[in-house]
Amino acid sequence: MSLLLKWAAAKLEGIVPLPEDNIYALLELPPRPELGDAAFPCFTLARPLAKPPARIAAELAERLNGAGGEGIRAEAAGPYLNLFFEPACWGPKLMEAALDPAFGTSDRRAGERVVIDLSSPNIAKPFGVGHLRSTMIGSALARLYRASGYDVVTVNHIGDWGTQFGKLLEAYLRWGDEEALKRDPIRESLKLYVRFHEEAERDPQLEEEGRRRFWMLENGDPEALRLWRFFVTFSMEEFERVYARLGVTFDHTLGESFYNGKMDAVVRRLAELGLLEESDGAQVVRLDDKAMPPCLIVKSDGTTIYGLRDLATALYRRREMGADRLLYVVGAEQSLHFSQVFEVLRRMGEPWAEQCRHIAFGLMKLEGRKMSTRRGQVVYLDDVLDEAVRRAEAIIAEKNPSLRERRETAEAVGIGAVVFGDLKNGRMLEVDFSLDEALRFEGETGPYVQYAAARAYRLLDASGLAPESSFVPAAARHDGPSLTAPSAWDLLKALGAYPEAVAEAVRLNEPSVLARYLLDAAKRFNRFYHQERIMTSDAEETAAKLRLAAACAGVLESGLGMLGIRAPRQI
């Protein structure tokens, strides 16, 4: 909740005939500073008060000013009631709140558990740039939900089962080289997977051989199981290495195969409920009344498919993990699939299906190139991260050649640039990622935000005053006279909106809301930094401005942390 708007709503409650929460929902931020710090549109009151909105705004302004605004002045501007907060009065309150280490967090949703399905790469395939979106959108949402008080459980739902593994096993048994596979398992597996699909275009019978091989795997063939376990083992080792580099962890890592023993019960229940129908030898749940194709449950050859596995997974997460909400951070191309699964859950009599959400996202391209595992058109995420870190280190060496921890800083800036370059975009947008653009220290980039935070910390280090621990909230209460400059007030208002940015990101399941907020806050800090003399001859004024820098650094570091990005103290 934006602090200024919260305070404005509390002030208006006794004057406007609406509850405080309703007033807050109607309040707006004026488009220009000269129009005030908050604006209340009076259209909603026109009918109950039987007056024109402009007249209502004028009467409310007169009442508020006559009652003594306690640092708040009101002006009517047509149908709007504009509120002006006195910086000397309200600035210290904003800064005291922003200096609190818990600023931006809430316990309002305590006790509500949300299970988030994210990342979910497929075994024996490269961890490519395309996997970045689910991984980082999902992990950012996990942090945001935790900050909002939710009990969060993250699950990496590894793709380790299905017909694709029958195809991979068939390819390995036909063309595999065990020594080559051991030397470079991921790249060699990709070669086999690509070759299978190339050969299948010339020999359609190969697809049938792949399906037969998966049937053997599902029915416990020893050799098929041995090879499958080999592919799972080396893939997980590779995935864990990449996750460690990204700073991503999971509460549970469970493959689709984990649910193998839980699917028969789902099939029996669907049959008992009369939901299963036969269609060309397969078992389906028809969804014609919802204008959706049938949800395939069991294929004609008796093997399972991911619709059934996702039903078993959802039921397990509800019953065994205690989920109140289920979020699936999966590409938009799976929208129909999740609509089918959620509808089948409703028909099974599971009311919590209404709390299942597909958190869809758009395709990621790399400088115009669309990626396809099947065709071998994969850009390894590791390669992109390596290049980002290399370039970041070169930029840092030029900017700050004496920096001691250059490599660690470059890792934080390079990887942060890649992550922020993704998360700043609305998740439903198609992202055409450019490393050159992401690594710029100006504009809408991660390094821009990181550099603003580092600049604030550098001020504190150079001040020669007490350590940061002295910048306690209570010390800000007497800073008002030193924080009345437009750039300081502008920054304070931005910091006061941090809780609202977090709450809105959760409400929309949209980390870009927070990323955009951080860009705006960094921009306002840089304006304050350039327009104001911070180290002055007045000790109290200097201390007040340093506290503002500390508050901003704390908010930027906190916000970046929620996105999974480190904020180096020096760059």
C-alpha positions as CSV (number, residue, x, y, z in Angstrom):
1,M,0.0,0.0,0.0
2,S,1.4,3.4,-1.0
3,L,2.0,5.2,2.3
4,L,0.9,8.7,1.0
5,L,-2.3,7.3,-0.5
6,K,-2.9,5.3,2.7
7,W,-2.5,8.5,4.8
8,A,-4.7,10.4,2.3
9,A,-7.4,7.8,2.6
10,A,-7.3,8.0,6.4
11,K,-7.6,11.8,6.3
12,L,-10.5,11.7,3.9
13,E,-12.5,9.0,5.8
14,G,-14.2,11.4,8.1
15,I,-15.1,13.8,5.3
16,V,-15.9,11.5,2.4
17,P,-19.0,9.2,3.0
18,L,-17.1,6.0,2.1
19,P,-15.0,3.4,4.0
20,E,-11.3,4.0,4.1
21,D,-10.5,1.0,1.9
22,N,-12.9,2.2,-0.8
23,I,-11.4,5.7,-0.6
24,Y,-7.9,4.2,-1.0
25,A,-9.0,2.2,-4.1
26,L,-10.3,5.4,-5.8
27,L,-7.2,7.6,-5.0
28,E,-4.9,8.4,-7.9
29,L,-1.4,9.8,-8.3
30,P,-1.6,13.1,-10.3
31,P,0.3,13.1,-13.6
32,R,2.3,16.2,-12.6
33,P,3.7,17.4,-9.3
34,E,2.0,20.8,-9.5
35,L,-1.3,18.9,-9.3
36,G,-0.5,17.5,-5.9
37,D,0.6,14.3,-4.3
38,A,-2.8,12.5,-4.4
39,A,-6.0,13.0,-6.2
40,F,-9.5,11.9,-5.2
41,P,-12.0,11.7,-8.2
42,C,-15.5,12.8,-7.0
43,F,-17.5,11.1,-9.8
44,T,-18.5,8.2,-7.5
45,L,-20.1,10.6,-5.0
46,A,-22.2,12.4,-7.6
47,R,-25.3,10.1,-7.4
48,P,-25.5,9.6,-3.6
49,L,-24.9,13.3,-2.9
50,A,-27.0,14.4,-5.8
51,K,-24.4,17.1,-6.8
52,P,-22.0,17.6,-9.7
53,P,-18.5,16.2,-9.1
54,A,-16.9,19.6,-9.4
55,R,-19.1,21.0,-6.7
56,I,-18.4,18.1,-4.4
57,A,-14.6,18.5,-4.9
58,A,-14.9,22.2,-4.0
59,E,-16.9,21.5,-0.8
60,L,-14.5,18.7,0.3
61,A,-11.5,21.0,-0.2
62,E,-13.2,23.7,1.9
63,R,-14.0,21.2,4.7
64,L,-10.6,19.6,4.7
65,N,-8.7,23.0,4.8
66,G,-11.1,24.4,7.4
67,A,-10.6,21.3,9.7
68,G,-6.9,21.9,9.8
69,G,-5.0,19.6,7.4
70,E,-2.0,18.8,9.7
71,G,0.4,19.3,6.8
72,I,-2.1,18.5,4.1
73,R,-3.6,21.2,1.8
74,A,-6.6,20.5,-0.5
75,E,-7.5,22.1,-3.8
76,A,-10.4,21.4,-6.1
77,A,-9.5,21.0,-9.8
78,G,-12.8,20.4,-11.6
79,P,-14.1,17.0,-10.4
80,Y,-10.9,16.1,-8.6
81,L,-9.9,16.9,-5.1
82,N,-6.1,17.3,-5.1
83,L,-4.1,16.8,-1.9
84,F,-0.7,18.5,-1.2
85,F,1.4,17.0,1.6
86,E,3.9,19.2,3.3
87,P,7.4,17.7,2.8
88,A,8.8,18.9,6.1
89,C,5.9,17.2,8.0
90,W,5.5,14.0,6.0
91,G,9.0,13.4,4.7
92,P,10.4,12.2,8.0
93,K,7.4,9.8,8.3
94,L,8.1,8.3,4.9
95,M,11.8,8.0,5.6
96,E,11.2,6.4,9.0
97,A,9.1,3.7,7.3
98,A,11.5,3.1,4.5
99,L,14.4,2.7,6.9
100,D,12.7,-0.2,8.6
101,P,14.3,-3.5,7.4
102,A,10.8,-5.1,7.1
103,F,9.6,-2.3,4.8
104,G,7.7,-3.8,1.9
105,T,6.7,-7.0,3.7
106,S,3.4,-8.0,5.2
107,D,1.9,-10.7,7.3
108,R,-1.7,-10.2,6.0
109,R,-1.8,-13.6,4.2
110,A,-0.1,-15.6,7.0
111,G,-1.4,-19.2,7.1
112,E,-2.3,-19.3,3.4
113,R,-0.1,-21.8,1.5
114,V,0.7,-21.4,-2.1
115,V,2.5,-24.1,-4.1
116,I,4.4,-22.7,-7.1
117,D,5.4,-25.0,-10.0
118,L,8.4,-23.4,-11.8
119,S,11.4,-24.1,-14.1
120,S,10.5,-27.7,-14.9
121,P,13.2,-28.5,-17.5
122,N,13.2,-31.8,-19.4
123,I,15.7,-34.5,-18.6
124,A,18.5,-35.0,-21.2
125,K,17.9,-31.7,-22.8
126,P,20.0,-28.5,-22.5
127,F,19.1,-25.8,-20.0
128,G,18.7,-23.2,-22.6
129,V,17.9,-19.5,-22.5
130,G,14.2,-20.4,-23.0
131,H,14.1,-22.0,-19.5
132,L,15.1,-18.7,-17.9
133,R,11.6,-17.3,-18.0
134,S,9.8,-20.0,-16.0
135,T,12.7,-20.2,-13.6
136,M,13.1,-16.5,-12.8
137,I,9.5,-15.5,-13.0
138,G,8.6,-18.3,-10.7
139,S,11.4,-17.7,-8.2
140,A,10.5,-14.0,-8.2
141,L,6.9,-14.8,-7.5
142,A,7.9,-17.1,-4.7
143,R,9.9,-14.3,-3.0
144,L,7.1,-11.8,-3.6
145,Y,4.4,-14.1,-2.1
146,R,6.6,-14.8,0.9
147,A,7.1,-11.1,1.4
148,S,3.3,-10.8,1.4
149,G,3.0,-13.3,4.2
150,Y,2.1,-16.4,2.3
151,D,3.5,-19.8,3.2
152,V,5.2,-20.6,-0.1
153,V,6.3,-24.1,-1.3
154,T,8.3,-24.2,-4.6
155,V,8.4,-27.3,-6.7
156,N,10.6,-28.0,-9.7
157,H,8.4,-30.4,-11.7
158,I,11.1,-32.2,-13.7
159,G,10.1,-33.6,-17.1
160,D,11.5,-37.1,-16.7
161,W,8.7,-39.2,-18.2
162,G,6.7,-39.5,-21.4
163,T,7.0,-40.6,-25.0
164,Q,10.0,-38.3,-25.5
165,F,12.1,-40.7,-23.4
166,G,11.1,-43.6,-25.5
167,K,12.4,-41.6,-28.5
168,L,15.6,-40.8,-26.7
169,L,16.2,-44.4,-25.6
170,E,15.5,-45.6,-29.2
171,A,18.0,-43.1,-30.6
172,Y,20.7,-44.0,-28.1
173,L,20.3,-47.8,-28.8
174,R,20.5,-47.1,-32.5
175,W,23.2,-44.4,-32.8
176,G,24.6,-43.8,-29.2
177,D,28.2,-43.7,-28.3
178,E,28.6,-44.4,-24.5
179,E,32.0,-42.7,-24.3
180,A,30.8,-39.6,-26.1
181,L,27.8,-39.5,-23.8
182,K,29.9,-39.7,-20.7
183,R,32.2,-36.9,-21.9
184,D,29.4,-34.4,-22.7
185,P,26.1,-35.9,-21.7
186,I,23.8,-32.9,-22.4
187,R,25.1,-32.0,-25.8
188,E,25.4,-35.6,-26.9
189,S,21.8,-36.3,-25.8
190,L,20.7,-33.3,-27.8
191,K,22.4,-34.7,-30.9
192,L,20.6,-38.0,-30.4
193,Y,17.2,-36.2,-29.9
194,V,17.7,-34.1,-33.0
195,R,18.8,-37.0,-35.1
196,F,15.8,-39.0,-34.1
197,H,13.4,-36.3,-35.4
198,E,15.4,-35.9,-38.6
199,E,15.4,-39.6,-39.2
200,A,11.6,-39.8,-38.3
201,E,10.8,-37.3,-41.1
202,R,12.2,-39.8,-43.6
203,D,11.0,-42.9,-41.8
204,P,7.6,-42.4,-40.0
205,Q,7.9,-45.9,-38.5
206,L,10.6,-44.6,-36.2
207,E,7.9,-42.7,-34.2
208,E,6.1,-45.9,-33.5
209,E,9.4,-47.5,-32.3
210,G,9.8,-44.5,-29.9
211,R,6.3,-45.1,-28.5
212,R,7.0,-48.8,-28.1
213,R,10.2,-48.1,-26.3
214,F,8.3,-45.8,-23.8
215,W,5.8,-48.6,-23.3
216,M,8.7,-50.9,-22.4
217,L,9.9,-48.2,-19.9
218,E,6.4,-47.8,-18.3
219,N,6.2,-51.6,-18.0
220,G,9.5,-51.9,-16.2
221,D,12.0,-53.1,-18.8
222,P,15.3,-53.4,-17.0
223,E,17.5,-52.0,-19.7
224,A,15.1,-49.2,-20.5
225,L,15.0,-48.3,-16.7
226,R,18.8,-48.4,-16.5
227,L,19.3,-46.0,-19.3
228,W,16.6,-43.8,-18.1
229,R,18.2,-43.5,-14.6
230,F,21.5,-42.7,-16.3
231,F,20.0,-39.8,-18.2
232,V,18.2,-38.5,-15.1
233,T,21.4,-38.6,-13.0
234,F,23.6,-36.5,-15.3
235,S,20.8,-34.1,-16.2
236,M,20.1,-33.3,-12.5
237,E,23.8,-32.6,-11.9
238,E,23.8,-30.1,-14.7
239,F,20.6,-28.5,-13.7
240,E,21.8,-28.0,-10.1
241,R,24.9,-26.4,-11.2
242,V,23.0,-23.8,-13.3
243,Y,20.5,-23.2,-10.5
244,A,23.3,-22.5,-8.0
245,R,24.7,-19.9,-10.4
246,L,21.3,-18.2,-10.6
247,G,20.8,-18.4,-6.9
248,V,17.6,-20.4,-7.3
249,T,16.5,-23.1,-4.9
250,F,13.5,-25.4,-4.5
251,D,11.6,-26.8,-1.6
252,H,10.9,-30.0,-3.7
253,T,12.4,-31.3,-6.9
254,L,10.1,-34.1,-8.1
255,G,10.0,-35.6,-11.6
256,E,6.8,-36.6,-13.4
257,S,7.8,-40.2,-12.7
258,F,7.2,-39.5,-8.9
259,Y,3.5,-39.7,-9.7
260,N,3.6,-43.0,-11.5
261,G,2.1,-44.9,-8.6
262,K,-0.6,-42.2,-8.1
263,M,-2.3,-42.2,-11.5
264,D,-4.3,-45.4,-11.3
265,A,-6.4,-44.0,-8.5
266,V,-7.2,-41.0,-10.6
267,V,-8.3,-43.1,-13.5
268,R,-10.5,-45.2,-11.2
269,R,-12.1,-42.1,-9.7
270,L,-12.7,-40.6,-13.1
271,A,-14.4,-43.9,-14.1
272,E,-16.5,-44.0,-10.9
273,L,-17.7,-40.5,-11.5
274,G,-18.7,-41.4,-15.1
275,L,-16.3,-38.9,-16.6
276,L,-14.2,-41.3,-18.7
277,E,-15.2,-42.1,-22.3
278,E,-13.5,-44.1,-25.0
279,S,-12.4,-42.3,-28.1
280,D,-10.5,-44.3,-30.8
281,G,-9.2,-46.7,-28.1
282,A,-8.1,-43.9,-25.8
283,Q,-9.7,-42.8,-22.5
284,V,-10.8,-39.1,-22.4
285,V,-12.9,-36.7,-20.5
286,R,-15.1,-34.7,-22.9
287,L,-15.3,-31.0,-22.4
288,D,-17.5,-30.1,-25.3
289,D,-19.8,-27.9,-23.2
290,K,-16.8,-25.7,-22.4
291,A,-15.8,-25.4,-26.1
292,M,-12.6,-27.4,-25.4
293,P,-11.3,-30.6,-27.0
294,P,-11.4,-33.7,-24.9
295,C,-8.7,-34.1,-22.1
296,L,-6.7,-37.2,-23.0
297,I,-6.2,-39.4,-19.9
298,V,-4.8,-42.7,-21.2
299,K,-3.6,-43.2,-24.8
300,S,-4.8,-46.0,-27.0
301,D,-1.7,-48.1,-26.4
302,G,-2.3,-47.9,-22.6
303,T,0.5,-45.5,-21.8
304,T,-0.1,-42.4,-19.7
305,I,0.0,-38.8,-20.8
306,Y,0.8,-35.5,-19.1
307,G,-2.9,-34.6,-18.6
308,L,-3.3,-37.6,-16.2
309,R,0.0,-36.9,-14.6
310,D,-0.9,-33.2,-13.9
311,L,-4.2,-34.3,-12.4
312,A,-2.3,-36.7,-10.0
313,T,0.2,-33.9,-9.3
314,A,-2.5,-31.3,-8.4
315,L,-4.3,-33.8,-6.1
316,Y,-1.0,-34.6,-4.4
317,R,-0.1,-30.9,-3.9
318,R,-3.5,-30.3,-2.4
319,R,-3.6,-33.3,-0.1
320,E,0.0,-33.9,0.8
321,M,1.5,-30.4,0.5
322,G,-1.5,-28.6,1.9
323,A,-1.9,-26.1,-0.9
324,D,-4.6,-23.5,-0.7
325,R,-3.4,-22.1,-4.1
326,L,-1.6,-23.8,-7.0
327,L,0.4,-21.7,-9.4
328,Y,1.9,-23.1,-12.6
329,V,4.6,-20.9,-14.2
330,V,4.5,-22.4,-17.7
331,G,4.7,-21.0,-21.2
332,A,1.5,-19.6,-22.8
333,E,1.5,-22.4,-25.3
334,Q,0.2,-24.7,-22.5
335,S,-2.9,-22.5,-21.8
336,L,-5.4,-25.0,-23.3
337,H,-3.8,-27.9,-21.4
338,F,-4.2,-26.2,-18.0
339,S,-7.7,-25.0,-18.8
340,Q,-8.5,-28.7,-19.4
341,V,-6.8,-30.0,-16.3
342,F,-8.5,-27.3,-14.1
343,E,-11.9,-28.1,-15.6
344,V,-11.5,-31.9,-15.0
345,L,-10.6,-31.1,-11.4
346,R,-13.8,-29.1,-11.0
347,R,-15.8,-32.0,-12.5
348,M,-14.1,-34.3,-10.0
349,G,-15.7,-32.2,-7.2
350,E,-12.6,-30.4,-6.1
351,P,-13.7,-26.8,-5.2
352,W,-10.1,-25.7,-4.7
353,A,-9.7,-26.0,-8.5
354,E,-10.9,-22.3,-8.5
355,Q,-7.6,-21.5,-6.8
356,C,-5.5,-23.0,-9.5
357,R,-3.8,-20.5,-11.9
358,H,-1.7,-20.9,-15.0
359,I,0.9,-18.1,-14.8
360,A,1.5,-18.0,-18.5
361,F,4.4,-16.2,-20.2
362,G,5.4,-15.4,-23.8
363,L,8.2,-16.8,-25.9
364,M,11.8,-15.7,-25.4
365,K,14.0,-15.1,-28.5
366,L,17.7,-14.3,-28.4
367,E,18.4,-11.4,-30.8
368,G,15.6,-12.5,-33.1
369,R,16.3,-16.2,-33.0
370,K,13.6,-18.6,-32.0
371,M,14.8,-21.6,-30.1
372,S,13.8,-25.2,-30.7
373,T,15.2,-28.3,-28.9
374,R,13.8,-30.6,-31.5
375,R,15.8,-29.0,-34.3
376,G,18.8,-28.4,-32.2
377,Q,18.4,-24.6,-32.2
378,V,19.3,-24.1,-28.6
379,V,21.3,-21.3,-26.9
380,Y,22.8,-22.7,-23.7
381,L,22.0,-20.4,-20.8
382,D,25.4,-21.1,-19.4
383,D,27.0,-19.6,-22.5
384,V,24.9,-16.5,-22.3
385,L,25.7,-16.1,-18.6
386,D,29.4,-16.6,-19.2
387,E,29.4,-13.9,-21.9
388,A,27.4,-11.5,-19.8
389,V,29.9,-11.9,-16.9
390,R,32.8,-11.4,-19.2
391,R,31.4,-8.2,-20.7
392,A,30.4,-6.9,-17.2
393,E,33.9,-7.5,-15.9
394,A,35.3,-5.5,-18.8
395,I,32.9,-2.6,-18.2
396,I,33.7,-2.6,-14.4
397,A,37.4,-2.7,-15.0
398,E,37.1,0.5,-17.0
399,K,34.8,2.2,-14.5
400,N,36.6,1.1,-11.3
401,P,40.0,-0.4,-12.1
402,S,40.9,-0.6,-8.4
403,L,37.9,-2.7,-7.4
404,R,39.1,-5.7,-5.4
405,E,36.2,-8.1,-5.8
406,R,35.9,-7.5,-9.5
407,R,35.0,-11.1,-10.5
408,E,32.3,-11.5,-7.9
409,T,30.9,-8.1,-8.8
410,A,30.9,-9.0,-12.5
411,E,29.1,-12.2,-11.7
412,A,26.4,-10.3,-9.9
413,V,26.1,-7.6,-12.5
414,G,26.3,-9.9,-15.5
415,I,23.8,-12.4,-14.3
416,G,21.6,-9.7,-12.8
417,A,21.6,-8.0,-16.2
418,V,20.3,-11.2,-17.9
419,V,17.6,-11.7,-15.2
420,F,16.4,-8.1,-15.1
421,G,16.4,-8.0,-18.9
422,D,13.8,-10.7,-18.8
423,L,11.8,-9.6,-15.7
424,K,11.3,-6.0,-16.7
425,N,9.0,-7.2,-19.5
426,G,5.4,-8.0,-18.9
427,R,5.4,-11.8,-18.7
428,M,2.9,-12.2,-21.6
429,L,5.0,-10.3,-24.0
430,E,7.3,-12.0,-26.4
431,V,10.9,-11.1,-25.3
432,D,13.6,-10.5,-27.9
433,F,16.6,-10.5,-25.5
434,S,19.7,-8.5,-26.4
435,L,22.8,-8.9,-24.2
436,D,24.2,-5.5,-25.5
437,E,21.1,-3.8,-24.3
438,A,20.8,-5.6,-21.0
439,L,24.4,-4.7,-19.9
440,R,24.1,-1.0,-20.4
441,F,24.5,1.1,-17.3
442,E,22.0,3.6,-18.5
443,G,18.3,3.1,-19.4
444,E,16.0,0.4,-18.3
445,T,18.5,-2.2,-17.2
446,G,19.5,-4.1,-14.1
447,P,23.0,-2.6,-14.0
448,Y,21.3,0.9,-13.9
449,V,19.4,-0.1,-10.7
450,Q,22.4,-1.9,-9.2
451,Y,24.7,1.1,-9.9
452,A,22.2,3.5,-8.2
453,A,22.2,1.3,-5.1
454,A,26.0,1.1,-5.2
455,R,26.2,4.9,-5.5
456,A,24.1,5.3,-2.4
457,Y,26.2,2.9,-0.4
458,R,29.3,4.7,-1.6
459,L,28.0,7.9,-0.1
460,L,27.5,6.2,3.2
461,D,31.0,4.6,3.1
462,A,32.6,8.0,2.2
463,S,30.7,10.0,4.9
464,G,33.0,9.0,7.7
465,L,29.9,9.0,10.0
466,A,28.7,6.1,12.1
467,P,28.1,2.7,10.5
468,E,24.8,1.9,8.8
469,S,23.4,0.5,12.0
470,S,23.0,4.1,13.2
471,F,20.5,4.9,10.5
472,V,17.6,3.7,12.5
473,P,14.1,4.8,11.7
474,A,13.7,6.9,14.8
475,A,16.6,9.1,13.8
476,A,14.7,10.3,10.7
477,R,12.0,12.0,12.8
478,H,13.7,15.3,12.9
479,D,14.9,15.4,9.3
480,G,12.0,17.3,7.8
481,P,13.6,20.8,7.2
482,S,16.5,19.2,5.3
483,L,14.3,17.1,2.9
484,T,12.0,19.8,1.4
485,A,13.9,20.1,-2.0
486,P,11.7,18.8,-4.9
487,S,14.1,16.0,-5.8
488,A,14.3,14.8,-2.2
489,W,10.5,14.9,-1.8
490,D,10.1,13.1,-5.1
491,L,12.4,10.3,-4.0
492,L,10.6,10.0,-0.6
493,K,7.3,9.6,-2.4
494,A,8.7,6.9,-4.6
495,L,10.1,5.0,-1.6
496,G,6.7,5.2,0.1
497,A,5.2,3.4,-2.9
498,Y,7.4,0.3,-2.4
499,P,4.8,-1.8,-0.5
500,E,2.2,-1.0,-3.1
501,A,4.6,-2.2,-5.9
502,V,5.1,-5.5,-4.1
503,A,1.4,-6.0,-3.5
504,E,0.5,-5.2,-7.1
505,A,3.2,-7.6,-8.4
506,V,1.6,-10.3,-6.3
507,R,-2.0,-9.4,-7.3
508,L,-1.1,-9.6,-11.0
509,N,1.4,-12.4,-10.6
510,E,3.7,-10.0,-12.5
511,P,7.3,-9.4,-11.4
512,S,7.7,-6.7,-14.0
513,V,5.6,-4.4,-11.8
514,L,8.4,-4.5,-9.2
515,A,11.1,-4.2,-11.8
516,R,9.5,-1.1,-13.3
517,Y,9.1,0.4,-9.8
518,L,12.9,-0.1,-9.2
519,L,13.8,1.6,-12.4
520,D,11.7,4.6,-11.4
521,A,13.1,4.7,-7.8
522,A,16.7,4.5,-9.2
523,K,15.9,7.3,-11.6
524,R,14.6,9.5,-8.8
525,F,17.6,8.7,-6.6
526,N,20.0,9.7,-9.4
527,R,18.1,13.0,-9.8
528,F,18.4,13.7,-6.1
529,Y,22.1,12.7,-6.2
530,H,22.9,15.1,-9.0
531,Q,20.6,18.0,-8.0
532,E,21.4,18.1,-4.3
533,R,24.6,18.7,-2.4
534,I,24.6,15.9,0.0
535,M,27.9,16.4,2.0
536,T,27.2,19.9,3.3
537,S,28.7,22.1,6.1
538,D,25.6,21.5,8.1
539,A,25.9,18.2,10.0
540,E,22.2,17.8,10.6
541,E,21.4,18.4,6.9
542,T,24.1,16.0,5.8
543,A,22.9,13.3,8.2
544,A,19.3,13.7,6.9
545,K,20.4,13.3,3.3
546,L,22.6,10.3,4.1
547,R,19.6,8.7,5.8
548,L,17.6,9.2,2.6
549,A,20.4,7.6,0.6
550,A,20.4,4.7,3.1
551,A,16.6,4.3,2.8
552,C,16.9,4.3,-1.0
553,A,19.8,1.8,-1.0
554,G,17.8,-0.5,1.3
555,V,14.7,-0.4,-0.9
556,L,16.7,-1.0,-4.1
557,E,18.6,-3.9,-2.6
558,S,15.4,-5.4,-1.1
559,G,13.5,-5.1,-4.4
560,L,16.4,-6.5,-6.5
561,G,16.6,-9.4,-4.0
562,M,13.0,-10.2,-4.5
563,L,13.7,-10.5,-8.3
564,G,16.7,-12.8,-7.5
565,I,19.3,-10.2,-8.2
566,R,22.3,-9.2,-6.0
567,A,23.1,-5.6,-5.3
568,P,26.9,-5.2,-4.9
569,R,28.0,-2.5,-2.5
570,Q,30.7,-1.4,-5.0
571,I,30.7,-1.4,-8.8
